[in-house]
Amino acid sequence: MSLIYQSVAALGAAACIGSGLAVYSHVHIDDVTRLFSLALAKGRAGGLYHAVAGETPNRWIAEKVAEDLGVKTRSVTPEEAEQIWGPFGTLILAASSRIRATAAQRELGWQPGHPDMLTMIGDQRLRGLVTPAA
């Protein structure tokens, strides 16, 4: 999500690559820490526990960021994206990366408390990526 805020600083618009339908699994840091604690207390040796609350298409994020900041959304090409986010940021926003937290939920009883990342849009820390602090 921070990458979309950074695109507003670079372009004056909330950008996504192409159609913006790529999704990337997400999780809130508070949920990660709860899972880590559960894995230490109840996890099996060698257990692999993914921390995933959900996934959201990048276009939806761009639309909400644009609404938050009163700017337009804009589709960019992969080449334009590299100018904004660099190669790694472009990879993150262009590719879908989907995983599930089935072992964490089944074996540890973990459930995310913050499943909707769109509720974080408007956070002052994210807005600070667009304009420098006074």
PyMOL commands that set and color helices and strands:
alter all, ss='L'
color gray80, all
select helices_A, chain A and resi 2-11+29-42+58-69+78-94+102-108+117-120+124-127
alter helices_A, ss='H'
color red, helices_A
select strands_A, chain A and resi 13-17+23-26+54-57+72-76
alter strands_A, ss='S'
color yellow, strands_A
deselect
rebuild
show_as cartoon
